[in-house]
Every structure is written in structure tokens, then in C-alpha cells.
Amino acid sequence: MRIRSRLLPLLFLPFVISIGCRSVTEQMSPDANEQIPAAAGSFKHADSTPGRRDNSEWWTLFNDPTLNQLIANLNAANPDVEAALARIDQSFAAMGITRSPTYPTVRGNLSGGRRRDSVNNLLFPIETPEYNRFMLGASASWELDLWGRVRASVKRDRLRAEVEAVNYHNVLLSLQASLAQQYFAHCAARTELNLLQRSYDLATENLEMQKARLRMGQGVQADVANAQLELQNAATSLEASRRNTGKLLHAIAVLTDTIPSELSDLEPTLLPGIPDIPVGLPSDLLVLRPDLLAADRRLRSAALQVGIRKADFLPQISLGGGGGIASLKANNLFAADSTLYDLGPEVDIGIFQYRFRKAAVAQAKAQFREAAANFKAAFLTAVKEVDDALLEARSYSREIILQRLALQAATEATEAARKRFDTGLTNYFDYIAAERVRLQTAARESTLTSERLLATVRLIQALGGSWPSGE
């Protein structure tokens, strides 16, 4: 009992030392917070800087049921999303491997067999060089994490695992934005297809009328040739529009994990309204954009790696021991004299590894500087993407207003030409020409509306999309 009472404080001593020196390794790491660039000011092309409104399902802002269903299918079945989830599981499993040295390692062994030793090699004489040996025992070892090196390694790998978790959100946001853009482009393409079909019908009607005039002796062959050219151009544009519409539908099918031939053609719908997206401040990007969060985790992980490499210069102390029973005869294996044990600490000091470990520290520092530079570059790119999207959105909005005024004028001109034809003041060809201009103007207005929607999606993606602001 006296021996046990003396050993009891020694058993708790490693825990006390570990708690007291818990942050030694992290104290030797550079401060990652000092490397985060300032995020003051506002975006250049923002009208105002209201507080950021967090919306975990940003696509619902467009109030389009078809888009909502497509996004739901993507979230549930896209293979790229599944692969990103698998990478999260891999990274957290790797973190579990790194964490294992924080606990004692216990092994058990059971052996038995026959052995022959060299008589000329024995230090002590034995009855016979051949003998049986039976053993049953267990051993344990535990590295005392005095300097926090193991705990810092666990924290480093946890940050690396969080990078994969954040990358999952980045992949998901990118795929969602791509699907929304393909869907809006498809809606615009269907609208354009209908307008081109109307233009083709007008060109056909114009050609037939020019041929009729030529047969009656009132027309000329040049007008027929021009009408034929217009019809061929309309047919070419119509076919190109059909091809573009089909390819957009195929892209939507792949994003939703559907075979293109199995996806029914989406019904033509009107382009949805354009929501107002508050942009907030550049500092909001640090907690909203997944790529910036990933860069931040890489930076902090690299900072911890510097401290870990510096801690390699310090001694590594481990407690190890083993015990069991062993005997040359099976019948007295469990006798009292068959017990054995081996217990004691082990200190590992790298005496002739200074250059190697110094090079490892230099490598870790260089990796940290690289991660810091990458973070700064990612932040500047994020601000640029937001300003670009804001510039596009504002510019397209102004251009749409001008185009709608042009469409209104073209519509009035078409109605006037129709009325003049009905009253006999002009011929039908003037109405066809006015209607052709109106259709071209309407197609341009539809294209601009689609581009404005795409710019809105790019703005949402640049602002971080569905990443919750509270995490």
C-alpha cells in the first residue's frame, strides 16, 4: 500500500503538466489574425450599404416553383455534391487518426512456440538449446503531450477538415448558381425561340406575297430574292435557337442527375422578377463566402504547423510499460514466479537532427506566408467579383429601361402601320417590316432581362449565397 500511495502522484503528474503547458506549441505559432486584410469601406457600385439579409435558400427570392424544384433535385442527387460530402468524411476520419496519440496505446499479445538457441551465443547455460516458450501479456505506451504538440496537430487537422466542410458549401453554391443561370438562360431561349418562329412565319408570308406580286406583273425578281434571303436567315436563326435551347436543357438535366433524354422539356415560362439583393459591407464576405472561410482555415492551419515544427526541437517524453506471464512449460504458466513486467519513461531528443528540423520549420513558415498571400488574394478577388456583379446589375437595369422604351416605340409603330394598312393608306409590306423590327426589339429586351437575372445570380454567389451569417 505504501508503494501504491507513492506512485499515485506520479500517475497524475503528466495530466497536471499537460494542462499547465497546453498552449506552448500554439504560442510558438504566428498569429493568423494579423494576416487577415482590413475590410473597411464599401463596395464601389453599391447604391447603399444596408445590413446583409441572410437567406439560406436564396433561389426562393425569384418566386419560381420550377426553379425551386430543380434546386431541390440538385441538392438531393448531384454526384459532385455527393463527392464533396465524401471528402468531408475522409478529412474528419483523418483527424481521428491524428487524435489517437492523445490517448494511451494498449496492446495485448499471446504467443506460444518452440525455439532453439545457439549454445555458443548464450550468456547463461541452459539444460537444452531447444525449449518451448509460452507468454500472455499486455503493453501500453503514452506520449506525454507536455508542449501541446499533439493537441496542436489535432487542431490543425480539424481546421483542414473544416476546409473540406466549407468547400462542400462552395461546391453546392457553385452548382446551385450554375443551375439557376442555365434555367434563366433556358427561359430566355424559349422566349427567343417563339419570337424567331414568329419572324420565320412573317418571312414566309412576305416571300409568298412577293411571288404573288411577281406573277401578277406588279413585282420584281429582286424583291423575291430579298424575301427569299430573309426567309433563309430566319430559318438559320430559328435552327440555331433550337440547338441552343436543347443544349441548355441538357445542362439542366446533368446538374439534376438526370439523363438528358429522360428530362421532359420545361414548359416555357415568363422570366421571373428581379429581387433586390442588399450587399452589406466587404467585411461581411469574411463570414459569408465559403472560399474565404476555407482560405482562413488554411491560414490558421498553416500557422499551427509552424508551431508544431518548432515543438519538434523539444524533447518527447513517453511512458511505456508492459507485463504478463511467461514460462517454458505450459503447466506452470500461471504460477506466481511466471510474472514479468517492464515499466519506465522514454525521452526522445533529436541530437543530430538540427538541420533537418530547421529546414522543416523554414518550410512551414514558407507555407504560412503562401497561405497568407492566398487569403489576401482571395479576399481581393471576392470584393472584385461583388463590384463586377453590382456593375453588371446596375448597367443591365438601365439598359433594360432604354430597351423597353424602344420596344414601346416599335410596338406603336407596328400598330400604326397596321391601322394605315387597314385604311388603305399603305401596303401590307410596311406592316411586315414594322412587325419584324418589333420582334427584334422584343428579343433584345428578353435577352437583356435574362442577362440581368444572370448578373443577380452572380451577385448572390459573390456575396456567399446560402452560407449562414451566424456560422
C-alpha positions as CSV (number, residue, x, y, z in Angstrom):
1,M,0.0,0.0,0.0
2,R,2.9,2.4,0.7
3,I,4.3,1.8,-2.8
4,R,0.9,2.5,-4.4
5,S,0.5,5.7,-2.4
6,R,3.9,6.9,-3.7
7,L,3.0,6.0,-7.3
8,L,-0.3,7.8,-7.2
9,P,1.0,11.4,-7.5
10,L,3.3,10.2,-10.4
11,L,0.3,9.0,-12.3
12,F,-1.4,12.4,-12.1
13,L,1.7,14.3,-12.8
14,P,1.5,14.0,-16.6
15,F,-2.0,15.4,-16.5
16,V,-1.0,18.4,-14.4
17,I,2.0,19.1,-16.7
18,S,-0.1,18.7,-19.8
19,I,-2.7,21.2,-18.6
20,G,-0.1,23.7,-17.5
21,C,1.8,23.6,-20.8
22,R,-1.2,23.3,-23.0
23,S,-0.5,26.3,-25.2
24,V,3.2,26.1,-25.6
25,T,3.1,24.9,-29.3
26,E,0.4,27.4,-30.2
27,Q,2.4,30.2,-28.5
28,M,5.2,29.5,-30.9
29,S,2.8,29.8,-33.9
30,P,2.5,33.1,-35.7
31,D,-0.7,34.9,-35.1
32,A,-3.0,34.2,-38.0
33,N,-5.3,37.1,-37.1
34,E,-2.6,39.6,-38.1
35,Q,-2.6,38.4,-41.6
36,I,-6.3,39.0,-42.3
37,P,-6.6,42.1,-44.5
38,A,-8.7,45.1,-43.4
39,A,-12.2,45.1,-44.8
40,A,-13.3,48.7,-44.2
41,G,-15.2,50.8,-46.7
42,S,-18.0,49.9,-49.1
43,F,-18.5,48.4,-52.5
44,K,-17.8,50.8,-55.4
45,H,-21.1,50.2,-57.3
46,A,-23.5,49.8,-54.4
47,D,-26.3,52.3,-54.1
48,S,-26.2,51.9,-50.3
49,T,-24.8,49.6,-47.7
50,P,-27.7,48.1,-45.8
51,G,-27.3,45.2,-43.4
52,R,-26.9,41.8,-45.1
53,R,-30.1,39.8,-45.2
54,D,-29.3,36.1,-44.6
55,N,-31.3,33.7,-46.7
56,S,-30.4,30.1,-46.6
57,E,-32.5,29.3,-49.7
58,W,-31.6,32.3,-51.9
59,W,-33.3,30.9,-55.0
60,T,-36.7,31.3,-53.4
61,L,-36.3,35.0,-53.8
62,F,-37.2,34.6,-57.5
63,N,-40.6,33.1,-56.7
64,D,-40.3,30.4,-59.4
65,P,-41.7,27.0,-58.5
66,T,-39.9,25.2,-61.3
67,L,-36.5,26.6,-60.2
68,N,-37.3,25.6,-56.6
69,Q,-37.9,22.0,-57.7
70,L,-34.8,21.9,-59.9
71,I,-32.6,23.1,-57.0
72,A,-34.2,20.5,-54.7
73,N,-33.3,17.8,-57.2
74,L,-29.7,19.1,-57.4
75,N,-29.3,19.2,-53.6
76,A,-30.5,15.6,-53.3
77,A,-28.8,13.8,-56.2
78,N,-26.0,15.7,-57.8
79,P,-22.9,13.5,-57.9
80,D,-20.5,16.4,-57.3
81,V,-22.3,17.2,-54.1
82,E,-22.1,13.6,-53.0
83,A,-18.3,13.6,-53.8
84,A,-17.9,16.8,-51.7
85,L,-19.7,15.1,-48.8
86,A,-17.4,12.1,-49.1
87,R,-14.4,14.3,-48.9
88,I,-15.7,15.8,-45.6
89,D,-16.0,12.3,-44.2
90,Q,-12.4,11.5,-45.3
91,S,-11.0,14.6,-43.7
92,F,-12.7,14.1,-40.4
93,A,-11.6,10.4,-40.4
94,A,-8.0,11.6,-40.9
95,M,-8.5,14.0,-37.9
96,G,-9.4,10.9,-35.8
97,I,-6.2,9.2,-36.8
98,T,-4.2,12.3,-35.7
99,R,-6.1,12.4,-32.4
100,S,-5.2,8.8,-31.5
101,P,-1.8,9.7,-29.8
102,T,-3.7,11.8,-27.2
103,Y,-4.8,8.5,-25.6
104,P,-2.7,5.7,-24.3
105,T,-2.0,2.8,-26.7
106,V,-2.7,-0.6,-25.2
107,R,-1.7,-3.8,-26.9
108,G,-2.2,-7.4,-25.9
109,N,-0.3,-10.5,-27.1
110,L,-0.5,-14.2,-26.7
111,S,2.3,-16.4,-28.1
112,G,3.5,-19.9,-27.8
113,G,6.0,-22.0,-29.7
114,R,9.2,-24.0,-29.8
115,R,12.6,-22.3,-30.1
116,R,16.2,-23.3,-30.4
117,D,19.1,-21.0,-29.4
118,S,22.8,-21.2,-30.2
119,V,24.7,-22.7,-27.3
120,N,27.8,-20.6,-28.2
121,N,25.6,-17.5,-28.1
122,L,24.1,-17.9,-24.7
123,L,25.2,-15.8,-21.7
124,F,23.8,-18.3,-19.3
125,P,23.8,-22.1,-19.6
126,I,20.5,-23.9,-20.0
127,E,19.6,-27.6,-19.9
128,T,18.9,-27.8,-23.6
129,P,19.1,-25.4,-26.5
130,E,15.6,-26.4,-27.6
131,Y,12.7,-25.4,-25.5
132,N,9.0,-24.3,-25.5
133,R,8.0,-20.8,-24.6
134,F,4.5,-19.6,-23.7
135,M,3.6,-16.0,-23.0
136,L,0.5,-14.0,-22.2
137,G,0.7,-10.2,-21.6
138,A,-0.1,-6.7,-22.4
139,S,1.8,-3.4,-23.1
140,A,0.9,0.2,-23.0
141,S,2.5,3.4,-24.1
142,W,1.5,7.1,-24.0
143,E,3.3,10.2,-25.2
144,L,3.1,13.0,-22.6
145,D,1.9,16.0,-24.6
146,L,3.9,18.4,-22.5
147,W,4.2,21.1,-25.1
148,G,0.8,20.7,-26.7
149,R,2.3,19.4,-30.0
150,V,-0.3,16.5,-30.3
151,R,-3.2,18.8,-29.4
152,A,-2.0,21.4,-31.9
153,S,-1.8,18.7,-34.6
154,V,-5.4,17.7,-33.8
155,K,-6.5,21.3,-34.1
156,R,-4.6,21.7,-37.3
157,D,-6.3,18.6,-38.8
158,R,-9.6,19.9,-37.5
159,L,-9.1,23.1,-39.4
160,R,-8.2,21.1,-42.5
161,A,-11.4,19.1,-42.1
162,E,-13.3,22.3,-41.8
163,V,-11.8,23.4,-45.1
164,E,-13.5,20.4,-46.8
165,A,-16.7,21.1,-45.0
166,V,-16.6,24.7,-46.3
167,N,-15.6,23.5,-49.7
168,Y,-18.7,21.4,-49.7
169,H,-20.8,24.6,-49.3
170,N,-18.7,26.3,-52.0
171,V,-19.4,23.4,-54.4
172,L,-23.0,23.4,-53.6
173,L,-23.3,27.1,-54.0
174,S,-21.5,27.0,-57.4
175,L,-23.7,24.2,-58.7
176,Q,-26.9,26.0,-57.5
177,A,-25.8,29.2,-59.1
178,S,-25.0,27.4,-62.3
179,L,-28.3,25.6,-62.4
180,A,-30.2,28.9,-61.8
181,Q,-28.2,30.6,-64.6
182,Q,-28.9,27.7,-67.0
183,Y,-32.6,27.8,-66.1
184,F,-32.9,31.5,-66.7
185,A,-31.0,31.2,-70.0
186,H,-33.3,28.4,-71.0
187,C,-36.4,30.5,-70.3
188,A,-34.9,33.4,-72.3
189,A,-34.1,30.9,-75.1
190,R,-37.6,29.6,-75.2
191,T,-38.9,33.2,-75.4
192,E,-36.4,33.9,-78.2
193,L,-37.5,30.7,-80.0
194,N,-41.1,31.8,-80.0
195,L,-40.1,35.3,-81.4
196,L,-37.9,33.7,-84.1
197,Q,-40.8,31.4,-85.0
198,R,-43.0,34.4,-85.5
199,S,-40.2,36.1,-87.6
200,Y,-40.0,33.0,-89.7
201,D,-43.7,33.0,-90.3
202,L,-43.6,36.6,-91.3
203,A,-40.7,35.9,-93.7
204,T,-42.6,33.1,-95.2
205,E,-45.7,35.3,-95.6
206,N,-43.6,38.0,-97.2
207,L,-42.0,35.6,-99.7
208,E,-45.4,34.3,-100.8
209,M,-46.7,37.8,-101.3
210,Q,-43.6,38.9,-103.3
211,K,-44.0,35.8,-105.5
212,A,-47.7,36.6,-106.0
213,R,-46.9,40.2,-107.0
214,L,-44.3,38.9,-109.5
215,R,-46.8,36.6,-111.1
216,M,-49.3,39.5,-111.4
217,G,-46.7,41.7,-113.0
218,Q,-46.5,44.2,-110.1
219,G,-43.3,43.0,-108.5
220,V,-39.7,42.4,-109.4
221,Q,-37.4,39.5,-109.1
222,A,-35.0,41.4,-106.8
223,D,-37.8,41.7,-104.2
224,V,-38.4,38.0,-104.4
225,A,-34.7,37.3,-104.0
226,N,-34.5,39.6,-100.9
227,A,-37.6,37.9,-99.4
228,Q,-36.0,34.5,-100.0
229,L,-32.8,35.7,-98.3
230,E,-34.7,36.9,-95.3
231,L,-36.5,33.6,-95.0
232,Q,-33.3,31.6,-95.1
233,N,-31.8,33.9,-92.5
234,A,-34.8,33.5,-90.3
235,A,-34.7,29.7,-90.7
236,T,-31.0,29.7,-89.8
237,S,-31.6,31.7,-86.7
238,L,-34.5,29.5,-85.7
239,E,-32.4,26.4,-86.0
240,A,-29.6,27.9,-84.0
241,S,-32.1,28.9,-81.3
242,R,-33.4,25.3,-81.2
243,R,-29.9,24.0,-80.8
244,N,-29.1,26.4,-78.0
245,T,-32.4,25.6,-76.2
246,G,-31.7,21.9,-76.3
247,K,-28.1,22.3,-75.0
248,L,-29.3,24.4,-72.1
249,L,-31.9,21.7,-71.3
250,H,-29.2,19.0,-71.4
251,A,-27.1,21.1,-68.9
252,I,-30.0,21.3,-66.6
253,A,-30.5,17.6,-66.8
254,V,-26.9,16.8,-65.9
255,L,-26.9,19.2,-62.9
256,T,-30.0,17.4,-61.5
257,D,-28.5,13.9,-62.1
258,T,-30.9,13.1,-64.9
259,I,-30.3,11.6,-68.3
260,P,-30.9,14.4,-70.8
261,S,-33.3,12.1,-72.8
262,E,-35.3,11.4,-69.7
263,L,-35.8,15.1,-68.8
264,S,-39.1,16.4,-70.2
265,D,-38.9,19.7,-71.9
266,L,-39.5,22.5,-69.4
267,E,-42.6,24.5,-70.2
268,P,-42.0,28.0,-71.4
269,T,-42.4,30.4,-68.6
270,L,-42.1,34.1,-68.2
271,L,-38.8,35.3,-66.8
272,P,-39.2,35.8,-63.0
273,G,-38.9,39.2,-61.4
274,I,-35.6,40.5,-60.2
275,P,-35.2,40.6,-56.4
276,D,-33.4,43.4,-54.6
277,I,-30.2,42.0,-53.1
278,P,-28.6,44.0,-50.2
279,V,-24.9,43.8,-50.4
280,G,-23.8,44.9,-46.9
281,L,-20.1,45.7,-46.4
282,P,-16.9,44.0,-47.6
283,S,-16.3,42.6,-44.1
284,D,-19.4,40.6,-44.4
285,L,-17.7,38.5,-47.1
286,L,-15.3,37.1,-44.4
287,V,-18.2,35.2,-42.8
288,L,-20.4,34.6,-45.8
289,R,-18.2,33.4,-48.7
290,P,-17.2,29.7,-48.4
291,D,-14.0,30.2,-50.3
292,L,-12.8,32.9,-47.9
293,L,-13.7,30.7,-45.0
294,A,-11.7,27.9,-46.5
295,A,-8.7,30.3,-47.1
296,D,-9.0,31.4,-43.4
297,R,-8.9,27.8,-42.2
298,R,-5.9,27.0,-44.4
299,L,-4.1,30.1,-43.0
300,R,-4.8,29.1,-39.4
301,S,-3.8,25.5,-40.1
302,A,-0.5,26.7,-41.6
303,A,0.1,28.9,-38.5
304,L,-0.3,25.8,-36.3
305,Q,2.0,23.8,-38.5
306,V,4.8,26.4,-37.7
307,G,4.4,25.9,-34.0
308,I,4.3,22.1,-34.4
309,R,7.6,22.1,-36.3
310,K,9.2,24.4,-33.7
311,A,8.0,22.0,-31.0
312,D,9.9,19.2,-32.7
313,F,13.0,20.7,-31.2
314,L,11.7,20.0,-27.7
315,P,12.1,16.5,-26.0
316,Q,9.4,14.0,-26.5
317,I,8.6,12.1,-23.3
318,S,6.6,8.9,-23.3
319,L,5.5,6.5,-20.6
320,G,5.7,2.8,-21.5
321,G,5.3,-0.4,-19.8
322,G,4.2,-4.0,-20.2
323,G,3.6,-7.0,-18.2
324,G,2.2,-10.6,-18.2
325,I,3.2,-14.1,-17.6
326,A,5.7,-16.3,-19.4
327,S,7.0,-19.8,-18.9
328,L,8.9,-22.5,-20.7
329,K,6.3,-25.0,-19.6
330,A,2.6,-24.7,-20.1
331,N,1.7,-26.3,-16.7
332,N,3.3,-23.5,-14.7
333,L,2.4,-20.6,-16.9
334,F,0.0,-19.2,-14.2
335,A,2.4,-19.7,-11.3
336,A,3.5,-16.7,-9.3
337,D,7.1,-16.9,-10.5
338,S,5.9,-16.6,-14.1
339,T,5.0,-12.9,-13.9
340,L,7.1,-10.3,-15.6
341,Y,6.9,-6.5,-16.2
342,D,8.7,-3.7,-17.7
343,L,7.9,0.0,-16.8
344,G,9.6,3.3,-17.3
345,P,9.7,6.6,-19.2
346,E,11.4,7.2,-22.5
347,V,12.8,10.5,-23.6
348,D,13.4,11.2,-27.3
349,I,15.9,14.1,-28.1
350,G,16.9,14.7,-31.7
351,I,20.7,15.5,-31.2
352,F,21.9,15.2,-34.8
353,Q,18.6,16.4,-36.5
354,Y,19.0,20.1,-36.1
355,R,19.4,20.9,-39.8
356,F,16.5,18.6,-40.7
357,R,14.2,20.2,-38.2
358,K,15.4,23.7,-39.0
359,A,14.5,23.1,-42.7
360,A,11.1,21.8,-41.6
361,V,10.4,25.0,-39.7
362,A,11.5,27.1,-42.7
363,Q,9.2,25.0,-44.9
364,A,6.3,25.6,-42.5
365,K,6.9,29.3,-42.4
366,A,7.0,29.5,-46.2
367,Q,3.7,27.6,-46.4
368,F,2.3,30.0,-43.9
369,R,3.4,33.0,-46.0
370,E,1.8,31.4,-49.0
371,A,-1.4,30.8,-47.2
372,A,-1.5,34.4,-46.0
373,A,-0.9,35.7,-49.6
374,N,-3.6,33.3,-50.9
375,F,-6.0,34.6,-48.3
376,K,-5.4,38.2,-49.3
377,A,-5.7,37.4,-53.0
378,A,-9.0,35.5,-52.3
379,F,-10.4,38.5,-50.4
380,L,-9.5,41.0,-53.1
381,T,-11.0,38.7,-55.7
382,A,-14.2,38.4,-53.7
383,V,-14.5,42.2,-53.5
384,K,-13.9,42.4,-57.2
385,E,-16.5,39.8,-58.0
386,V,-19.1,41.7,-56.0
387,D,-18.3,45.0,-57.6
388,D,-18.3,43.4,-61.1
389,A,-21.7,41.8,-60.4
390,L,-23.1,45.1,-59.0
391,L,-21.8,47.0,-62.0
392,E,-23.4,44.5,-64.4
393,A,-26.7,44.5,-62.5
394,R,-26.9,48.3,-62.4
395,S,-25.9,48.6,-66.1
396,Y,-28.3,46.0,-67.3
397,S,-31.1,47.6,-65.3
398,R,-30.5,51.0,-67.1
399,E,-30.2,49.2,-70.4
400,I,-33.4,47.3,-69.9
401,I,-35.3,50.6,-69.2
402,L,-34.0,52.0,-72.5
403,Q,-34.8,48.8,-74.4
404,R,-38.3,48.8,-73.1
405,L,-38.8,52.3,-74.3
406,A,-37.5,51.2,-77.7
407,L,-39.9,48.2,-77.6
408,Q,-42.8,50.5,-76.7
409,A,-41.9,52.7,-79.7
410,A,-41.6,49.7,-82.0
411,T,-45.0,48.4,-80.8
412,E,-46.6,51.8,-81.5
413,A,-45.0,51.9,-85.0
414,T,-46.4,48.4,-85.7
415,E,-49.9,49.3,-84.6
416,A,-49.7,52.5,-86.7
417,A,-48.6,50.5,-89.8
418,R,-51.5,48.0,-89.2
419,K,-54.0,50.8,-89.0
420,R,-52.7,52.5,-92.1
421,F,-52.9,49.2,-94.0
422,D,-56.5,48.6,-92.7
423,T,-57.5,52.1,-94.0
424,G,-55.7,51.6,-97.3
425,L,-53.0,54.3,-96.8
426,T,-50.1,51.8,-97.2
427,N,-49.4,48.3,-98.3
428,Y,-49.0,45.2,-96.2
429,F,-45.3,45.1,-96.6
430,D,-44.9,48.2,-94.4
431,Y,-46.7,46.3,-91.6
432,I,-44.4,43.3,-92.1
433,A,-41.3,45.5,-91.9
434,A,-42.6,47.2,-88.7
435,E,-43.5,43.9,-87.1
436,R,-40.1,42.5,-87.9
437,V,-38.4,45.4,-86.1
438,R,-40.8,44.9,-83.2
439,L,-39.9,41.2,-82.9
440,Q,-36.2,42.0,-83.0
441,T,-36.6,44.6,-80.3
442,A,-38.6,42.2,-78.1
443,A,-35.9,39.6,-78.5
444,R,-33.3,42.0,-77.4
445,E,-35.4,43.0,-74.4
446,S,-35.8,39.4,-73.4
447,T,-32.0,38.8,-73.7
448,L,-31.3,41.8,-71.5
449,T,-33.7,40.6,-68.9
450,S,-32.0,37.2,-68.9
451,E,-28.6,38.9,-68.6
452,R,-29.9,40.9,-65.7
453,L,-31.1,37.8,-63.9
454,L,-27.7,36.1,-64.5
455,A,-26.0,39.1,-63.1
456,T,-28.2,38.8,-60.0
457,V,-27.3,35.2,-59.5
458,R,-23.6,36.1,-59.9
459,L,-24.1,38.8,-57.3
460,I,-25.7,36.3,-54.9
461,Q,-22.9,33.9,-55.4
462,A,-20.3,36.6,-54.9
463,L,-21.9,37.5,-51.6
464,G,-21.8,34.0,-50.3
465,G,-25.2,32.8,-51.3
466,S,-26.7,30.4,-48.8
467,W,-23.8,30.4,-46.3
468,P,-25.4,31.3,-42.9
469,S,-24.1,34.5,-41.5
470,G,-24.1,33.1,-37.9
471,E,-21.6,30.3,-38.6
